[in-house]
Amino acid sequence: MAYVSKEDKKTLAPVIKKVLAEYGVKGTIKVNNHMTLVVTLRKVPAGLFTDEEIRNGVNVYHINTGFEGTAKKFLTALLAAMKGDKWFDKSDSMVDYFHTAWYNDIKIGAWDKSVEIV
């Protein structure tokens, strides 16, 4: 059963914030339904993402095919920081068995407030 606690978030937050600062991005970190760690990107530097990438959003399972260049490096580093040392995935979709430490989600902006390009 996927579960991420507020303590896990506090442990992972410094590393996540370091990655955000390294690329000049500002974002928020939250836990959604005790099973998903969510990083919402609020301010990104101009040129990091294309308009199409912002529109399409981030699928954390397809970062390698959906992004290029610096955006791909940034999202890969961010996802690694979100997973930390405790994350695991022992899922087997062939037998409909899903067992992961927690789910990760990266959002570019929010439904009520789009991302700010600085």
N, C-alpha and C positions, 0 to 999 in steps of 0.2 A: 504494500500500500504506500503510495507516494505521500510523503509528509515532510514539510519544511517548517521549522519553528522560527520564532522571532529571534531566538538565540543564534540559530544558524545564519539568519540574515545579518545579525550584528557581527558575527565572525567573518562573513564573506564581504561585508560592506567596504572595509578599507582597501581590499585588493580591487574590488570593482571600481571604487572611486579613483584609485590610482590609474587604472586603464582609461577611464573617462577623461581624467586630467591630462594624461599623456597625449591624447588626440584632440584636446581642446573642446570636449563635449560636456554638457551639463545634463544631468538626468536624475531621476528619482528611483528608489528601490523600494519595493513592497512585496508582501506575501499575500497571495490571493487564494482564499479558501483552504488555507493550511497545506496546499499541495503544489503551488506554483510560485516560483520566484520570478518576479516581473521587474524588468528595468525599462523605464520609459525615458526615451531621449527627448529632452525639452529644447535644448539649444545645440546646434551643430555648426561647425565652420562651413563656410561656402565651399562647394566643390567636393565635400566628403561623399555625399550621395547625389545621384542624378534625380531628376523629377520623377522618373519612372520607378526608381527604387523606393522613393518615399511613398509614392502612390501604392505600390504593391506590398509594402511592409516587409517584415522579416520572418521567414520561415526558418527556425533554428536548425532544422534538419537538412536544409538545402542552401546553406550560406555559400558553399564552394561553387555552386552552379548559378546562384542568383545575383552574385555581386562580384565586382572586379576591383583590382588595385588596392588603394588605401582602405576603402570601405570593407573589403573582404578581410584585410589584416586586422582592422579594428574590431569587426564583429566576431572574428575567430578568437581574438585575445579576450574580448568581453565575455563570450560564452565560456571560455576556459576558466576565467575568474569566477563566473557564476557557479560553475560546477565545483570548484575547489577540490579538496582531498576526499571528502566523504561521498561524493556523488557516484552512483553506479547505475547500470541499466542491464538487468537480467531478463528483459522481455523476450518473448518468443511469439510473434504475431501469427505464426503458422498454427499454433494450438490455442490461440486466443488467450495467452498468458502475458500479463503486463505487470512487471515488477521493477520499479525504478525508485531511486531515493526521493526525487522530486522532479517536477517538470520545470523547464526554463522557458521564459517568454521575453522577447525583446520587441518593444514597440517604438516606432518613430512617430512621436507626437501621440495625442490621445483623441478620442472620438469628439470631444468638446473643445479641444485646443490643438491646433496644428503645431508642428515643430517650427521653431524659430531659427532662421538661417542668419548667422552672424559673420 
